[in-house]
Amino acid sequence: MKKTPILGMLVLLISCASGPTLNYYTVDMTASDATDGTVNLVVDRFTVSEKLDRHQIVIQQSPTRVSYYATDRWASSVGEMVEHKLTAEFGPVDADQRSLIVEGNVVAFEQIDSAAGPVARVGFEITIRDGDSKRYETPLLEKSYEVEQPASDNSVDAMVQALSRAVEEIAAQIAEDAAGL
């Protein structure tokens, strides 16, 4: 009778020790130099939609089905990664230029399974305010952006690189729109 609890504990310890290895990813934080530096774009807080509010990488398998990679995770929150990536893209603040505040909501940051292969989709709802304005004042611009980038292969690494390129493309679009404000 006393051997059963010990055997059970041994099986539990072995199963815990042989769990899957988790892999952690982050977007490429290297600036692509694709943005125009005619105004300072200062990145404020980015919130995320509920399905993105986790460290698991999202797969939109169909218009109605969402799943997540089992062992592949984001190293930090999606909102935090987007904030850091956009800050790198927009570059350092130039004291001689006008400053605008960019904030938003990440509504898509995921893999889409398509017949042609995996595609990265990134979508932001952006608000741009004058650097001296208050949050309750009417923003200079409110706009949605969405970009899809094909992954070079079926690997998670290729998907993360495609997501990085998609953020870079949106950053260039935001900078272009902000330059006209």
C-alpha atoms as one frame of an Amber mdcrd trajectory, in Angstrom:
protein
   0.000   0.000   0.000   2.783   2.470   0.780   4.433   1.907  -2.623   1.451
   3.326  -4.576   1.844   6.974  -3.437   5.587   6.821  -4.078   5.046   5.347
  -7.530   2.460   8.022  -8.291   4.830  10.791  -7.249   7.609   9.283  -9.362
   5.346   9.171 -12.453   4.327  12.803 -11.817   7.943  13.948 -11.526   8.948
  12.131 -14.722   6.029  13.623 -16.658   6.909  17.140 -15.459  10.552  16.703
 -16.404   9.674  15.616 -19.933   7.348  18.560 -20.757   7.650  20.349 -24.070
  10.350  22.945 -24.599   8.945  26.440 -25.038  10.383  28.728 -27.715  10.244
  32.507 -27.252  10.136  35.108 -30.033  10.137  38.855 -30.479   9.751  41.025
 -33.547  12.909  42.387 -35.132  13.566  45.676 -33.314  16.086  46.885 -35.893
  14.885  50.065 -37.623  14.192  49.573 -41.316  14.813  53.259 -42.147  11.553
  53.251 -44.145  10.043  56.246 -42.337  10.358  59.934 -43.170  11.723  62.094
 -40.365   9.789  65.313 -41.104   7.951  65.193 -37.743   8.714  63.509 -34.435
   6.433  60.565 -33.815   6.419  59.709 -30.127   4.856  56.336 -29.371   2.437
  56.160 -26.473   0.522  53.143 -25.175  -0.826  50.422 -27.488  -3.593  48.205
 -26.195  -4.424  44.832 -27.712  -7.620  43.006 -28.571  -8.605  40.167 -26.253
  -7.412  37.339 -28.506  -3.928  38.933 -28.586  -3.746  39.566 -24.845  -1.575
  36.514 -24.168   1.945  35.346 -24.921   0.851  32.639 -27.357   1.225  33.350
 -31.084  -2.178  33.512 -32.792  -3.160  31.491 -35.847  -6.357  32.565 -37.633
  -7.175  29.212 -39.225 -10.403  30.393 -40.863 -12.714  33.392 -40.578 -14.329
  31.731 -37.547 -11.557  29.617 -36.003  -8.600  30.818 -33.923  -5.840  28.686
 -32.455  -2.452  29.263 -30.881   0.979  27.701 -31.306   1.455  25.088 -28.589
   5.104  25.710 -27.700   5.909  29.038 -29.370   5.413  32.207 -27.339   6.048
  35.937 -27.476   8.857  37.019 -25.154   6.778  40.032 -24.069   3.274  41.326
 -24.642   2.193  42.156 -28.190   1.375  45.741 -27.188   4.823  46.240 -25.692
   6.570  44.765 -28.749   4.570  47.031 -31.074   5.417  50.098 -28.970   9.150
  49.280 -29.060   9.160  48.417 -32.765   7.341  51.629 -33.748   9.684  53.664
 -31.529  12.654  52.124 -33.367  11.019  52.794 -36.737  10.185  56.440 -35.978
  13.687  57.112 -34.680  15.019  59.541 -32.110  13.271  62.812 -31.289  14.655
  65.905 -33.033  14.165  68.967 -30.788  13.801  71.215 -33.856  10.786  69.333
 -35.246   7.129  69.221 -34.315   6.205  66.284 -32.053   3.086  64.178 -32.508
   1.855  61.441 -30.176   0.942  58.079 -31.732  -1.160  55.632 -29.742  -3.516
  52.889 -30.675  -4.991  49.451 -30.472  -3.506  46.319 -32.016  -6.451  44.501
 -33.608  -4.472  41.929 -35.620  -1.046  40.410 -35.041  -1.352  36.893 -36.302
  -0.708  34.169 -38.788  -3.410  33.519 -41.371  -3.499  30.059 -42.877  -4.182
  30.392 -46.598  -4.084  28.033 -49.569  -0.869  29.736 -50.732   0.789  29.293
 -47.336   1.044  31.223 -44.083   0.540  34.991 -44.176   1.277  37.508 -41.425
  -1.505  40.009 -40.747  -0.999  43.140 -38.655  -3.740  45.662 -37.978  -3.692
  48.851 -35.900  -6.294  51.459 -35.024  -4.184  54.606 -34.641  -4.787  57.988
 -33.053  -2.357  60.847 -33.647  -2.461  63.905 -31.376  -0.427  67.064 -31.269
   2.310  66.691 -28.664   0.848  69.532 -26.596  -2.785  68.364 -26.695  -4.749
  66.539 -24.012  -6.270  63.083 -24.486  -9.820  64.435 -24.445  -9.132  66.913
 -27.276 -10.009  65.972 -30.833  -7.078  64.046 -32.381  -5.406  65.162 -35.579
  -5.936  61.738 -37.147  -7.793  58.525 -36.383  -7.155  55.769 -38.898  -7.021
  51.999 -39.259  -4.096  50.281 -40.933  -3.834  46.651 -42.007  -1.020  44.900
 -43.842  -0.502  41.301 -44.882   2.954  39.880 -45.614   3.565  36.324 -46.838
   5.936  34.213 -44.783   8.907  32.800 -46.676   8.178  29.282 -45.387   6.050
  27.425 -42.824   8.348  28.063 -39.842   7.557  30.232 -36.844  10.793  32.165
 -37.516   9.545  33.082 -40.999   6.187  34.145 -39.562   7.810  36.395 -36.966
   9.962  38.003 -39.676   6.846  38.575 -41.816   5.087  40.190 -38.822   8.138
  42.449 -38.344   8.013  43.527 -42.009   4.285  44.219 -41.722   4.838  46.538
 -38.731   7.591  48.321 -40.694   5.216  48.847 -43.616   2.513  50.264 -41.344
   5.085  52.522 -39.634   5.997  53.993 -43.038   2.298  54.607 -43.792   1.786
  56.296 -40.405   4.853  58.516 -40.920   3.611  59.507 -44.371   0.154  60.383
 -43.010   1.655  62.289 -40.058   3.909  64.337 -42.343   0.777  65.781 -43.969
  -0.840  66.906 -40.704
